[in-house]
Amino acid sequence: MLYNLLYPLHDKISFLNLFRYITFRASMAALTAFLLSLVFGPMIIRKLKAMKIGEKVIKEDSKRLDDLHNTKCGTPTMGGIFVIIAIVLSTVLWADISNHFIILALLSTVWLGVTGFIDDYLKQVKKKSKGLTVASKLTSQIILGLILGVVLYISPEHSTRLDLPFFKGVSWDIGILYILFVILVLTGTSNAVNLTDGLDGLAVGCVIIVAFTFSILSYVTGNIKFAGYLLIPYIRGSGELTVFCSSILGAGLGFLWFNCYPAAIFMGDVGSLALGGALGIVALLIKKELLLVIVGGIFVIEALSVILQVGTFRLFKKRIFKIAPLHHHFQFMGVPESKVITRFWIVAILLGLLTLVTLKLR
């Protein structure tokens, strides 16, 4: 908004030329989102405590897991509310709000945030233990994916080709199947982040790392010189997503301030579904869909651990892991929670670096 209001005046006030630079606005967006999180965080935590909206950690699925997490009972949840507020406000403030990439990214984030909010509200306020049914959540995600898939498919500026990482000029045009692919990416990323959100700071820490990586990828994709040098598709206007990714980074850091071990608040589905979907839509818009598997490797592994655990148990009545998702498996092996979290962050950082390396290894 500031860009739209102030940059047109740069001819009269030279200082306003700063708003021309995405790097400046992205940095300010990150700082703004972080500060907004610090402002709204304590307020929302107090409100949630007053409303007695706390995490029910004892779920009776595993007595050992319940024993490991019994100290977390009653910790306020639904903290994703102030994460979304920070992301939306800082993005609207510093991004070009007429940019269609920004509009799609914000709409997707809010849509999934509302879905998660309804789920949390039913569980925490209405005391419906299961919240939204799995079918209801999937229906919401699929409808969003279908809408975005159709919009991207009919857009003359958006390609339905998938570029293979590490290979120069190797791509696969999937045509109308791209719509189904968009649905798969959005539902997959939002649910994968939701599954990862089981230890203090784990999910949001990994989201921060992925958001930082995507901010770099968005910038080079939207810069014709960098895109040409790196031999990647140039997408006009996509550089503005750098501001959006930086807002996620800043809001994530602000949330981690309260969510780090031992957590004072959990994000709930309202945060995890929204953040996962936000990363998915950015990957789609900048045509780095397959790189999402690498940079979001932690989320992929966590989701796969659940799929493999359920699949092998139903087929062979055996379990691959002591418990799923994977982070709980390591807890059952005796690894302290804080060490599991830190090691997952380290792996996420390494995967982020590997993702950036693919820009040259082509």
ROGU-275720 format. One record per residue (C-alpha): x, y, z. Coordinates in steps of 0.2 Angstrom, whole numbers, padded with zeros to 4 digits, always signed. Layout:
N
XYZ...
This chain:
362
+0000+0000+0000+0014+0012+0004+0022+0008-0013+0006+0012-0022+0003+0028-0012+0021+0035-0010+0032+0029-0025+0022+0039-0038+0028+0054-0028+0046+0050-0030+0049+0063-0043+0045+0077-0030+0052+0068-0015+0068+0059-0020+0068+0049-0004+0053+0040-0009+0063+0031-0023+0067+0019-0009+0050+0011-0012+0055+0006-0029+0067-0007-0022+0060-0024-0017+0074-0028-0006+0070-0012+0005+0052-0016+0006+0055-0035+0009+0066-0030+0024+0054-0018+0031+0040-0031+0029+0050-0044+0039+0053-0031+0053+0035-0025+0053+0028-0043+0054+0040-0047+0068+0035-0031+0078+0017-0034+0075+0019-0052+0082+0027-0045+0097+0013-0033+0099-0002-0044+0096+0006-0060+0104+0004-0055+0122-0013-0048+0120-0019-0064+0111-0011-0075+0123-0019-0066+0138-0036-0067+0129-0034-0086+0125-0030-0089+0143-0045-0079+0149-0056-0090+0137-0048-0106+0143-0043-0110+0126-0029-0122+0129-0021-0137+0120-0028-0154+0126-0011-0164+0125-0018-0179+0133-0026-0188+0118-0025-0206+0125-0018-0212+0108-0002-0216+0117+0001-0216+0135+0020-0214+0133+0017-0199+0122+0004-0192+0134+0017-0194+0148+0030-0185+0138+0019-0170+0135+0008-0169+0150+0017-0153+0155+0010-0144+0140-0008-0147+0145-0018-0130+0145-0005-0121+0135-0015-0108+0124-0017-0113+0106-0024-0104+0091-0009-0093+0091-0009-0094+0072-0021-0079+0073-0008-0066+0076+0004-0074+0064-0009-0072+0050-0013-0054+0056+0005-0050+0055+0008-0058+0038-0007-0049+0030-0005-0032+0038+0014-0031+0034+0011-0038+0016-0003-0025+0013+0008-0011+0020+0024-0015+0010+0019-0024-0006+0012-0018-0022-0006-0023-0018-0011-0022-0036+0000-0036-0040-0010-0052-0044+0003-0063-0036+0001-0055-0020-0018-0055-0021-0018-0074-0024-0005-0077-0010-0015-0067+0003-0032-0075-0002-0025-0093-0001-0017-0089+0016-0033-0081+0023-0044-0095+0016-0034-0109+0024-0032-0099+0040-0051-0097+0041-0053-0116+0038-0040-0119+0052-0049-0107+0063-0066-0115+0061-0057-0132+0066-0049-0125+0081-0065-0115+0086-0075-0131+0086-0062-0141+0096-0058-0127+0109-0074-0117+0111-0088-0129+0106-0078-0144+0114-0081-0155+0099-0065-0166+0101-0062-0169+0082-0066-0152+0076-0070-0151+0058-0071-0168+0050-0056-0174+0039-0068-0173+0024-0073-0155+0028-0055-0149+0029-0050-0158+0013-0065-0151+0004-0060-0133+0009-0042-0137+0003-0048-0145-0013-0060-0131-0018-0046-0118-0015-0034-0128-0025-0047-0130-0039-0050-0111-0040-0031-0107-0040-0028-0122-0052-0041-0115-0065-0035-0097-0063-0016-0102-0066-0021-0114-0080-0031-0101-0090-0018-0087-0087-0008-0084-0102+0007-0079-0092+0008-0095-0082+0016-0111-0089+0009-0128-0085+0027-0135-0087+0036-0142-0072+0055-0139-0072+0066-0153-0065+0079-0148-0052+0097-0150-0057+0093-0152-0076+0095-0137-0088+0080-0135-0100+0072-0152-0094+0053-0149-0091+0037-0159-0092+0021-0150-0099+0007-0159-0089-0007-0148-0098-0024-0148-0090-0017-0160-0076-0009-0145-0069-0026-0141-0061-0025-0157-0051-0007-0154-0047-0011-0137-0039-0024-0146-0028-0011-0159-0023+0002-0146-0019-0009-0135-0008-0017-0149+0001+0000-0158+0003+0009-0143+0010-0004-0137+0022-0007-0154+0029+0012-0158+0030+0015-0142+0040+0000-0147+0051+0008-0164+0055+0025-0156+0058+0017-0145+0072+0020-0157+0086+0034-0150+0096+0038-0132+0102+0045-0122+0088+0047-0136+0076+0035-0132+0063+0037-0113+0063+0056-0114+0063+0056-0125+0047+0043-0113+0040+0055-0098+0043+0069-0107+0034+0058-0111+0019+0051-0094+0018+0068-0086+0018+0074-0098+0004+0058-0094-0006+0061-0075-0003+0078-0077-0013+0070-0088-0026+0055-0076-0029+0068-0061-0030+0079-0070-0044+0063-0077-0053+0056-0059-0054+0072-0051-0059+0076-0053-0078+0095-0051-0076+0096-0064-0062+0084-0076-0071+0094-0075-0087+0110-0077-0078+0104-0093-0069+0095-0099-0084+0078-0100-0075+0061-0095-0081+0058-0076-0079+0041-0072-0072+0037-0054-0073+0030-0047-0056+0034-0062-0046+0048-0053-0037+0034-0045-0027+0032-0061-0018+0049-0058-0010+0039-0046+0001+0026-0059+0005+0039-0072+0010+0048-0059+0021+0032-0056+0030+0030-0075+0033+0048-0074+0039+0046-0060+0051+0029-0066+0058+0037-0083+0060+0051-0076+0070+0039-0066+0081+0028-0082+0084+0044-0092+0088+0048-0079+0102+0033-0086+0111+0033-0104+0104+0051-0109+0107+0054-0122+0120+0045-0122+0132+0031-0115+0122+0020-0101+0129+0007-0104+0115+0004-0116+0100-0001-0110+0083-0016-0123+0081-0023-0127+0064-0027-0109+0060-0008-0106+0059-0001-0123+0052-0014-0124+0038-0012-0106+0033+0007-0106+0033+0008-0123+0024-0003-0116+0011+0006-0100+0009+0022-0109+0005+0013-0120-0007+0006-0106-0017+0022-0097-0018+0030-0112-0025+0017-0113-0038+0017-0095-0043+0036-0094-0045+0036-0111-0054+0047-0120-0041+0034-0133-0038+0046-0148-0038+0059-0138-0028+0046-0138-0014+0050-0156-0011+0068-0152-0007+0067-0136+0003+0052-0142+0012+0060-0159+0015+0056-0159+0033+0038-0158+0030+0038-0171+0016+0047-0183+0028+0035-0180+0042+0020-0183+0031+0028-0199+0023+0032-0206+0040+0013-0205+0044+0008-0212+0027+0020-0227+0029+0016-0230+0047-0003-0231+0043+0000-0241+0027+0011-0254+0034+0001-0257+0049-0015-0259+0039-0007-0271+0026+0005-0280+0037+0000-0276+0055+0018-0270+0058+0025-0253+0062+0040-0245+0054+0042-0232+0067+0039-0232+0086+0026-0219+0083+0022-0206+0069+0025-0192+0064+0044-0194+0064+0048-0181+0077+0039-0192+0091+0048-0207+0085+0065-0199+0090+0057-0194+0107+0053-0212+0110+0071-0216+0106+0075-0205+0121+0081-0190+0112+0076-0174+0122+0063-0163+0114+0074-0148+0112+0088-0158+0103+0075-0166+0091+0069-0148+0087+0086-0141+0084+0092-0156+0073+0077-0154+0062+0080-0136+0060+0098-0140+0055+0092-0152+0042+0080-0139+0036+0094-0126+0034+0104-0139+0024+0090-0142+0013+0087-0124+0010+0105-0122+0005+0104-0137-0007+0089-0129-0015+0098-0113-0018+0113-0124-0025+0101-0131-0038+0100-0114-0046+0118-0116-0052+0119-0135-0054+0109-0136-0070
